[in-house]
């Protein structure tokens, strides 16, 4: 990952324990100064990772739709 300065994590990954472990490992190994966009299946994996917000770093952008946001927050959105 050192030859790139940005990463899109999620689209087309799929879901499951192995994918969640992969997402966690990528987030732990990624230089925090690199740009990060998390979408789709990457967003699905995040809430399964302990202390996931700390893994993102300051240059992360999350792109959840309302259902994904509810999953990330662990609660329903107010109508």
C-alpha positions in Angstrom: 0.0 0.0 0.0 2.9 2.4 0.1 2.9 3.1 -3.6 -0.6 4.7 -3.4 -2.0 7.5 -1.4 -5.7 6.7 -1.5 -7.9 3.7 -1.1 -11.5 2.8 -1.8 -12.7 0.0 0.4 -15.9 -1.8 0.1 -17.5 -2.1 -3.4 -17.7 -5.7 -4.5 -16.0 -7.1 -1.4 -18.8 -9.3 -0.3 -19.8 -10.1 3.3 -18.8 -12.6 5.9 -16.3 -13.1 8.7 -13.3 -13.3 6.3 -14.3 -10.0 4.7 -14.7 -8.3 8.1 -11.2 -9.6 9.1 -9.8 -8.3 5.8 -11.4 -4.9 6.2 -10.0 -4.7 9.7 -6.5 -5.7 8.6 -6.5 -3.2 5.7 -7.6 -0.4 8.1 -4.9 -1.3 10.6 -2.1 -1.5 8.0 -3.1 1.6 6.0 -1.0 4.7 6.6 -3.5 7.0 8.4 -2.4 10.0 6.3 -3.6 8.3 3.1 -7.1 9.1 1.8 -9.8 6.5 2.4 -13.3 6.1 1.0 -15.4 3.4 2.7 -18.6 2.3 0.8 -20.9 -0.6 0.4 -19.6 -3.9 1.9 -16.9 -1.9 3.7 -19.6 -0.1 5.6 -21.3 -3.4 6.4 -18.1 -4.7 8.0 -17.2 -1.7 10.1 -19.7 -2.1 13.0 -18.4 -5.7 13.5 -14.9 -4.3 14.2 -14.0 -3.3 17.8 -13.4 0.5 18.1 -13.9 0.9 14.3 -13.9 4.7 14.3 -10.3 4.8 15.6 -9.3 2.7 12.7 -10.4 5.2 10.1 -8.0 8.1 10.7 -8.5 11.8 9.8 -8.7 11.4 6.0 -11.6 8.9 5.8 -14.9 9.5 4.0 -17.8 7.2 4.6 -20.7 7.2 2.1 -23.6 5.4 3.8 -27.2 5.5 2.6 -29.8 5.7 5.4 -29.8 1.9 6.1 -26.0 1.7 6.2 -26.0 4.7 8.6 -28.4 3.1 10.9 -26.2 0.0 11.0 -23.1 2.1 11.7 -24.8 4.1 14.5 -26.5 1.0 15.9 -29.9 2.7 16.0 -32.8 3.7 13.7 -32.8 7.2 12.3 -35.6 9.6 13.3 -38.1 10.0 10.5 
